[in-house]
Amino acid sequence: MVTTDREDYAARMRIMHLHGMSRDAWKRYAQNGSWSYDILAAGFKYNLTDIAASIGIAQLARADAFHARRLEIARAYTAGLSGVRGVRTPVVRDEGGHAWHLYVVQVVPEALTIDRDEFIRRLVAMNIGVSVHFIPLHVHPYYRDKYGYRPEDFPIAYAAFQRIVSLPLYPKMSDDDVQDVIGAVRSLAEGHQR
């Protein structure tokens, strides 16, 4: 879903979302529609199915409540994990404007006796569903093999990748779930200090 108040962007999106066609395919079947259309650009099929669009419309009514709950969880994580040696919480200038789709902490391996991967393994063993959402493109086989990239070619992206862990964050998390995550991260970091 895309929204904009710029008509030039909206016009371009209308063309690109259905294979670059000059007319909406569905409107061709309307009473005053025409079967004729032109391909104006090498577009894509970027429209949702009717079912997905219906779900999306219904979810929009809940978007503010979802965001408010995500913000509560992010604040709890920040309060509960700030000052924990070996874990850095995100720095955000406008927390209310942040979507809080993810809450990504950084493991500081210099402060711990375990690295990020072991940190993840141990959290998973504690039944905490963590992940790494951003693996740099240059280390994926396609880009590595096609372009000959090495991890050190983009050292900042690679160093960040080696530290980041996404904590669970979804609106239906209970306060107890949030405290379980905080407790697990704290105990793991505090138990593996250098």
C-alpha positions as CSV (number, residue, x, y, z in Angstrom):
1,M,0.0,0.0,0.0
2,V,1.3,3.4,-0.9
3,T,-0.1,6.8,-0.1
4,T,1.0,10.2,-1.3
5,D,-0.4,13.7,-1.8
6,R,1.8,14.2,-4.9
7,E,-0.3,13.8,-8.0
8,D,2.7,13.1,-10.2
9,Y,3.7,10.2,-7.9
10,A,0.2,8.9,-7.8
11,A,-0.2,9.0,-11.6
12,R,3.1,7.1,-12.0
13,M,2.1,4.5,-9.4
14,R,-1.3,3.9,-11.1
15,I,0.6,3.1,-14.3
16,M,3.4,1.0,-12.8
17,H,1.2,-1.2,-10.5
18,L,-0.5,-3.0,-13.3
19,H,2.2,-3.9,-15.7
20,G,2.6,-0.3,-17.0
21,M,-0.9,-0.4,-18.5
22,S,-2.5,2.9,-19.5
23,R,-5.8,1.8,-18.0
24,D,-6.9,-0.2,-15.0
25,A,-7.5,-3.7,-16.3
26,W,-10.6,-4.1,-14.2
27,K,-12.2,-0.9,-15.6
28,R,-12.0,-2.4,-19.1
29,Y,-15.0,-4.5,-18.2
30,A,-17.1,-1.6,-16.8
31,Q,-20.2,-0.5,-18.8
32,N,-18.3,2.4,-20.5
33,G,-15.0,0.7,-20.5
34,S,-12.8,-0.3,-23.5
35,W,-10.7,-3.4,-24.1
36,S,-8.0,-1.2,-25.6
37,Y,-5.0,-0.2,-23.5
38,D,-1.3,0.7,-24.0
39,I,1.7,-0.4,-22.1
40,L,3.4,2.9,-21.2
41,A,6.3,1.5,-19.1
42,A,7.9,-1.8,-18.0
43,G,5.7,-2.0,-15.0
44,F,5.0,-4.8,-12.5
45,K,2.0,-6.5,-10.9
46,Y,2.0,-4.6,-7.6
47,N,-1.7,-4.8,-6.7
48,L,-3.1,-6.8,-3.8
49,T,-5.5,-9.6,-4.2
50,D,-9.1,-8.6,-3.3
51,I,-8.9,-10.6,-0.1
52,A,-5.5,-9.1,0.9
53,A,-6.9,-5.6,0.2
54,S,-10.0,-6.2,2.3
55,I,-7.8,-7.4,5.2
56,G,-5.6,-4.3,4.7
57,I,-8.6,-1.9,4.8
58,A,-9.9,-3.6,8.0
59,Q,-6.4,-3.4,9.6
60,L,-6.1,0.3,8.8
61,A,-8.9,0.9,11.3
62,R,-6.6,-0.6,14.0
63,A,-3.3,1.0,12.9
64,D,-3.3,3.7,15.6
65,A,-4.0,1.2,18.3
66,F,-1.3,-1.2,16.9
67,H,1.2,1.7,16.8
68,A,0.4,2.8,20.3
69,R,1.0,-0.7,21.7
70,R,4.2,-1.1,19.7
71,L,5.4,2.2,21.2
72,E,4.5,1.0,24.7
73,I,6.6,-2.2,24.2
74,A,9.5,-0.2,22.7
75,R,9.5,2.1,25.7
76,A,9.4,-0.9,28.1
77,Y,12.3,-2.5,26.2
78,T,14.3,0.7,26.4
79,A,13.6,1.3,30.1
80,G,14.4,-2.4,30.9
81,L,17.5,-2.7,28.9
82,S,19.1,0.7,29.1
83,G,22.4,0.6,31.0
84,V,22.8,-3.2,30.5
85,R,26.5,-3.6,29.7
86,G,26.9,-5.6,26.4
87,V,23.6,-4.5,24.9
88,R,22.8,-1.2,23.1
89,T,19.2,-0.1,22.7
90,P,18.1,2.0,19.7
91,V,18.6,5.8,19.7
92,V,15.5,7.4,18.3
93,R,14.9,11.2,18.1
94,D,11.1,11.0,17.7
95,E,9.9,7.8,19.2
96,G,6.2,8.6,18.5
97,G,7.0,9.1,14.8
98,H,8.9,5.8,14.7
99,A,6.9,2.9,13.3
100,W,8.4,0.4,15.8
101,H,8.0,-2.3,13.2
102,L,11.2,-3.8,14.8
103,Y,13.1,-3.2,18.0
104,V,16.7,-3.9,17.1
105,V,19.4,-4.0,19.8
106,Q,23.1,-4.3,19.3
107,V,25.1,-6.9,21.1
108,V,28.5,-5.4,22.1
109,P,30.8,-8.4,21.7
110,E,33.8,-6.6,23.3
111,A,31.8,-6.4,26.5
112,L,30.6,-10.1,26.5
113,T,32.2,-13.5,26.5
114,I,29.8,-14.6,23.7
115,D,29.2,-13.3,20.2
116,R,25.9,-12.2,18.6
117,D,25.2,-15.7,17.1
118,E,25.7,-17.4,20.5
119,F,23.5,-14.7,22.1
120,I,20.7,-15.5,19.7
121,R,21.1,-19.3,20.2
122,R,20.8,-18.8,24.0
123,L,17.8,-16.5,23.7
124,V,16.1,-19.1,21.5
125,A,16.9,-21.8,24.0
126,M,15.1,-19.5,26.6
127,N,12.1,-19.5,24.3
128,I,12.6,-15.9,23.1
129,G,11.8,-15.6,19.4
130,V,14.6,-13.3,18.2
131,S,15.9,-12.8,14.6
132,V,18.3,-10.8,12.5
133,H,16.2,-8.9,10.0
134,F,18.9,-7.3,7.9
135,I,21.6,-9.4,6.3
136,P,23.7,-7.1,4.1
137,L,23.1,-7.8,0.4
138,H,26.8,-8.0,-0.4
139,V,27.2,-11.2,1.7
140,H,24.3,-13.1,0.0
141,P,25.5,-15.7,-2.5
142,Y,24.0,-14.0,-5.5
143,Y,25.7,-10.6,-5.0
144,R,28.9,-12.2,-3.6
145,D,29.2,-14.5,-6.6
146,K,28.0,-12.2,-9.3
147,Y,30.0,-9.1,-8.2
148,G,32.8,-10.6,-6.2
149,Y,31.9,-8.8,-3.0
150,R,33.6,-9.7,0.2
151,P,32.3,-8.8,3.7
152,E,35.0,-6.3,4.2
153,D,34.0,-4.4,1.0
154,F,31.2,-2.7,3.1
155,P,32.7,-2.7,6.6
156,I,30.2,-0.6,8.4
157,A,27.2,-2.6,7.1
158,Y,29.0,-5.8,7.9
159,A,30.0,-4.7,11.4
160,A,26.4,-3.6,12.2
161,F,25.1,-6.9,10.9
162,Q,27.4,-8.8,13.2
163,R,25.9,-7.0,16.2
164,I,22.1,-6.7,15.6
165,V,19.3,-8.7,17.1
166,S,15.6,-8.0,16.5
167,L,13.6,-8.6,19.7
168,P,10.0,-9.7,19.5
169,L,7.6,-6.8,18.9
170,Y,4.0,-7.2,18.0
171,P,0.8,-5.6,19.3
172,K,-0.6,-8.7,21.0
173,M,2.4,-9.3,23.2
174,S,1.3,-9.2,26.8
175,D,3.1,-7.2,29.4
176,D,4.4,-10.5,30.9
177,D,5.8,-11.5,27.4
178,V,7.6,-8.2,27.3
179,Q,9.0,-8.7,30.8
180,D,10.1,-12.2,29.8
181,V,12.1,-10.8,26.9
182,I,13.7,-8.1,29.0
183,G,14.6,-10.6,31.8
184,A,16.1,-13.0,29.3
185,V,18.2,-10.4,27.6
186,R,19.4,-8.9,30.9
187,S,20.3,-12.2,32.5
188,L,22.1,-13.4,29.4
189,A,24.1,-10.2,29.1
190,E,24.8,-9.9,32.8
191,G,25.8,-13.6,33.0
192,H,28.4,-13.2,30.2
193,Q,30.3,-10.1,31.1
194,R,34.0,-9.8,30.3
